[in-house]
Amino acid sequence: MTAADEIVPEFVTYAVNEGVAWVMLNRPQYSNAQNYRLLNQLDAAFRRAVEDDAVKVIVLGGEGKHFSAGHDIGTPEKDSNLPRERVHLWWDHTNKGGAERQYVLEQDAYLGLCRRWQDIPKPMIAMVQGACVAGGLMLAWVCDLIIASEDAFFQDPVVRMAQPGVEYFAHAFELPPRVARELLLLGERMPAERAYQFGMVNRIYPRESLRAEVARIAAEIAQRDRFGLALTKQAINFVEDLRGKRQAMDGVFHMHHLAHAHNQLMTGNLVGGLDAKAMAQANKKQAGEG
């Protein structure tokens, strides 16, 4: 059986209810860690929602305890070795070497997809519970609103891997620069309440009522005119780009890949030899859980 013939698990689920598309990450056994097939399925779900005139609002959530623990750096379904359907005009990474292999992969799958999703013309709501870590931040940040549970937390601990933050570097646009420095340099969990104080989170609700409250907010937005909503999204994105968001992100993306190349030279590993288990243990120790 070839990779193309493989029966791919349903890493993302899709349902529409009263004008709202519910797009759910569906790897709860791995805290919704994002392998590349999940990201492609997510892109397909978003396209489906955009092309359906009955859908006015898109909700992005995660099944289980956590929204997303970030990029897949060690589950049995890690798939960076597999060919993938590329969305942008970058070539295949699988037969490339050196820094080129990871650079072209992440140009399409990480930076490229996130920018594509931020430009979706329909309002998007991130429904966040539990962990929203590293690559999880990227998915939440491309959404227009972030509605969180009281037990949600936000974290980018990848400086521990000698990386200057995740690939979609929106940190200093989502947070005041000094707080963004703290998020990165200390790598600590930011509770939902603190994120709310800085305006990164819009609303906080108990976990048991989170979905109902998100549904209520989505239903309210769905009453607005579709074209008016699209223009409003474009207006805010335009202002962010005038403030330098795209240019800043391009610059940091290249720093990110300098770090990958440095790690490969020094340790033989993209992320300095830290796998998912080592990162999870370090995060728990830092949070006083172990």
C-alpha positions as CSV (number, residue, x, y, z in Angstrom):
1,M,0.0,0.0,0.0
2,T,1.4,3.4,-0.9
3,A,0.9,6.6,1.1
4,A,-1.6,7.7,-1.5
5,D,-3.7,4.5,-0.9
6,E,-3.6,4.9,2.9
7,I,-6.9,5.2,4.7
8,V,-6.4,8.5,6.5
9,P,-8.0,8.9,9.9
10,E,-10.5,11.6,10.4
11,F,-8.3,14.2,12.2
12,V,-10.9,17.0,11.7
13,T,-14.7,16.8,11.9
14,Y,-17.2,19.1,10.3
15,A,-20.8,19.9,11.0
16,V,-23.1,22.8,10.2
17,N,-25.9,24.0,12.5
18,E,-28.1,27.0,11.8
19,G,-25.5,28.9,9.7
20,V,-22.5,28.0,11.9
21,A,-19.8,25.5,10.7
22,W,-18.3,23.6,13.6
23,V,-14.8,22.5,12.7
24,M,-13.2,20.3,15.4
25,L,-9.7,19.0,15.7
26,N,-10.2,15.3,16.4
27,R,-7.0,13.9,17.9
28,P,-8.0,14.1,21.6
29,Q,-5.8,11.1,22.5
30,Y,-2.8,13.3,21.6
31,S,-4.2,16.6,22.9
32,N,-5.0,17.5,19.3
33,A,-1.4,17.7,18.2
34,Q,-1.2,18.9,14.6
35,N,0.3,16.5,12.1
36,Y,0.4,17.6,8.4
37,R,-2.6,15.5,7.4
38,L,-4.7,17.2,10.1
39,L,-3.6,20.6,8.8
40,N,-4.6,19.6,5.2
41,Q,-8.0,18.3,6.5
42,L,-8.4,21.5,8.4
43,D,-7.8,23.5,5.2
44,A,-10.4,21.4,3.3
45,A,-12.9,22.0,6.1
46,F,-12.4,25.7,6.0
47,R,-12.8,25.7,2.2
48,R,-16.0,23.7,2.5
49,A,-17.3,26.3,5.0
50,V,-16.3,29.3,2.7
51,E,-18.0,27.7,-0.3
52,D,-21.3,27.0,1.5
53,D,-23.5,30.0,1.3
54,A,-25.5,28.7,4.2
55,V,-22.5,29.1,6.5
56,K,-22.1,32.6,8.0
57,V,-19.7,31.9,10.8
58,I,-16.9,29.3,11.4
59,V,-16.1,27.9,14.9
60,L,-12.8,26.2,15.4
61,G,-12.5,23.9,18.4
62,G,-10.8,20.8,19.7
63,E,-12.3,17.6,21.0
64,G,-11.4,16.4,24.4
65,K,-9.5,18.0,27.3
66,H,-7.3,20.4,25.3
67,F,-7.7,22.7,22.3
68,S,-4.3,21.9,20.9
69,A,-0.9,20.9,22.3
70,G,0.8,22.3,19.1
71,H,2.6,20.7,16.3
72,D,3.1,17.0,16.2
73,I,6.7,16.3,17.3
74,G,6.4,12.7,18.4
75,T,3.1,10.8,18.1
76,P,2.9,7.5,16.1
77,E,1.1,9.4,13.4
78,K,3.8,12.0,12.9
79,D,4.0,12.4,9.1
80,S,6.7,14.8,8.0
81,N,8.2,11.9,6.0
82,L,5.1,11.6,3.8
83,P,4.3,13.5,0.6
84,R,1.5,16.0,1.1
85,E,-1.0,18.0,-1.0
86,R,0.6,21.4,-1.2
87,V,-1.7,24.4,-1.1
88,H,0.7,27.1,-2.3
89,L,3.3,27.0,-5.1
90,W,6.1,25.3,-3.2
91,W,7.8,22.1,-4.3
92,D,7.8,18.7,-2.6
93,H,10.0,18.6,0.6
94,T,10.5,14.9,0.9
95,N,13.4,14.5,-1.5
96,K,15.2,17.7,-0.4
97,G,18.1,18.0,2.0
98,G,19.6,20.5,4.4
99,A,17.7,23.6,5.4
100,E,15.6,23.5,2.2
101,R,13.6,20.5,3.3
102,Q,12.0,22.1,6.4
103,Y,11.9,25.6,4.9
104,V,9.7,24.7,1.9
105,L,7.5,22.4,4.1
106,E,6.8,25.1,6.7
107,Q,6.4,27.9,4.1
108,D,3.3,25.9,2.8
109,A,2.0,24.0,5.8
110,Y,2.6,26.5,8.7
111,L,3.1,30.1,7.6
112,G,1.3,29.7,4.3
113,L,-1.8,27.9,5.7
114,C,-2.1,30.3,8.6
115,R,-2.0,33.4,6.4
116,R,-4.5,31.7,4.1
117,W,-6.8,31.1,7.0
118,Q,-6.5,34.6,8.4
119,D,-7.8,35.8,5.1
120,I,-10.9,33.7,5.2
121,P,-13.7,36.2,4.5
122,K,-16.2,34.6,7.0
123,P,-15.9,35.4,10.8
124,M,-14.0,32.7,12.7
125,I,-14.2,32.0,16.4
126,A,-11.6,29.9,18.3
127,M,-13.3,27.9,21.1
128,V,-10.4,27.2,23.4
129,Q,-10.3,24.9,26.4
130,G,-7.4,23.5,28.3
131,A,-4.0,23.8,26.5
132,C,-3.4,26.2,23.6
133,V,0.3,25.6,23.2
134,A,2.8,26.7,20.5
135,G,1.2,25.6,17.2
136,G,-2.2,25.8,19.0
137,L,-1.6,29.6,19.3
138,M,-1.2,29.8,15.6
139,L,-4.7,28.3,15.0
140,A,-6.3,30.5,17.7
141,W,-4.6,33.6,16.4
142,V,-5.9,33.3,12.8
143,C,-9.4,33.5,14.2
144,D,-11.3,36.8,14.7
145,L,-12.4,36.0,18.2
146,I,-11.0,33.8,20.9
147,I,-13.6,32.5,23.4
148,A,-11.9,30.5,26.2
149,S,-12.8,28.3,29.1
150,E,-11.8,29.4,32.6
151,D,-9.2,26.6,32.7
152,A,-7.6,27.5,29.3
153,F,-4.0,28.5,29.2
154,F,-1.7,29.8,26.4
155,Q,1.9,29.0,26.1
156,D,4.8,29.2,23.6
157,P,7.7,27.3,25.2
158,V,9.8,26.7,22.0
159,V,12.7,28.9,23.1
160,R,13.5,25.8,25.1
161,M,14.2,24.3,21.6
162,A,16.3,27.3,20.7
163,Q,13.5,28.6,18.4
164,P,12.4,32.2,18.5
165,G,8.7,31.3,18.8
166,V,6.4,29.5,16.4
167,E,6.3,30.0,12.7
168,Y,3.2,32.3,12.5
169,F,4.9,35.0,14.7
170,A,1.9,37.1,15.9
171,H,3.1,37.3,19.5
172,A,3.8,41.1,19.6
173,F,0.6,41.9,17.7
174,E,-1.6,39.8,20.0
175,L,0.2,41.0,23.2
176,P,2.1,44.1,24.3
177,P,5.8,43.6,23.3
178,R,7.0,43.3,26.9
179,V,4.4,40.7,27.7
180,A,5.3,38.9,24.4
181,R,8.9,38.8,25.6
182,E,7.8,37.3,28.9
183,L,5.7,34.7,27.1
184,L,8.6,33.6,25.0
185,L,11.6,34.0,27.4
186,L,10.0,32.3,30.4
187,G,7.7,29.9,28.4
188,E,5.2,29.9,31.2
189,R,1.5,29.2,30.9
190,M,-0.6,32.3,30.6
191,P,-4.0,31.7,32.2
192,A,-7.1,32.7,30.2
193,E,-7.9,35.5,32.7
194,R,-4.5,37.2,32.1
195,A,-4.8,36.8,28.3
196,Y,-8.2,38.4,28.6
197,Q,-6.7,41.4,30.5
198,F,-4.4,42.0,27.5
199,G,-7.2,41.7,24.9
200,M,-5.9,38.4,23.4
201,V,-9.0,36.6,24.7
202,N,-12.5,38.1,24.1
203,R,-14.6,36.2,26.6
204,I,-14.2,33.6,29.3
205,Y,-16.8,31.1,30.4
206,P,-16.9,27.9,32.6
207,R,-15.9,24.9,30.5
208,E,-19.3,23.3,30.9
209,S,-21.0,26.3,29.3
210,L,-18.3,27.2,26.7
211,R,-19.9,25.6,23.7
212,A,-23.3,27.0,24.4
213,E,-21.9,30.5,24.8
214,V,-19.8,30.2,21.6
215,A,-23.0,29.0,19.8
216,R,-24.9,32.1,21.2
217,I,-22.1,34.5,20.0
218,A,-21.8,32.8,16.6
219,A,-25.6,33.0,16.2
220,E,-25.6,36.7,16.9
221,I,-22.8,37.3,14.3
222,A,-24.6,35.1,11.8
223,Q,-27.5,37.7,11.7
224,R,-25.2,40.2,10.0
225,D,-24.8,40.7,6.3
226,R,-22.3,38.3,4.7
227,F,-20.6,40.9,2.5
228,G,-20.4,43.4,5.4
229,L,-18.7,40.8,7.6
230,A,-16.2,40.0,4.9
231,L,-15.3,43.7,4.4
232,T,-15.0,44.2,8.2
233,K,-12.5,41.3,8.3
234,Q,-10.5,42.8,5.4
235,A,-10.5,46.2,7.1
236,I,-8.9,44.8,10.3
237,N,-6.4,42.7,8.4
238,F,-5.5,45.7,6.3
239,V,-4.8,47.8,9.5
240,E,-2.6,45.0,10.9
241,D,-0.6,44.8,7.7
242,L,-0.1,48.6,7.7
243,R,1.3,48.1,11.2
244,G,3.9,45.7,9.8
245,K,2.5,42.3,10.7
246,R,3.3,40.6,7.4
247,Q,6.8,42.0,7.1
248,A,7.6,41.2,10.8
249,M,6.3,37.7,10.4
250,D,8.5,37.2,7.3
251,G,11.6,38.3,9.1
252,V,11.0,36.1,12.2
253,F,10.1,33.1,10.0
254,H,13.6,33.3,8.6
255,M,15.1,33.5,12.1
256,H,13.0,30.5,12.9
257,H,14.7,28.6,10.1
258,L,18.1,29.8,11.0
259,A,17.4,28.2,14.4
260,H,16.4,25.0,12.7
261,A,19.6,24.9,10.7
262,H,21.7,25.7,13.7
263,N,20.0,22.9,15.7
264,Q,20.7,20.5,12.9
265,L,24.4,21.5,12.8
266,M,24.8,21.4,16.6
267,T,22.6,18.4,17.6
268,G,21.6,16.7,14.4
269,N,17.9,17.5,15.2
270,L,15.6,20.3,14.1
271,V,14.4,21.0,17.6
272,G,17.6,20.4,19.6
273,G,16.7,16.8,20.4
274,L,13.7,17.6,22.5
275,D,10.7,15.3,21.7
276,A,7.1,15.6,22.7
277,K,7.6,13.7,25.9
278,A,10.6,15.8,27.0
279,M,8.7,19.0,26.3
280,A,5.6,17.8,28.1
281,Q,7.7,16.9,31.2
282,A,9.5,20.2,31.2
283,N,6.2,22.1,30.9
284,K,4.6,20.1,33.7
285,K,7.7,20.7,35.9
286,Q,7.6,24.4,35.2
287,A,3.9,24.5,36.1
288,G,4.5,22.6,39.3
289,E,2.6,19.5,38.2
290,G,5.4,17.0,38.5
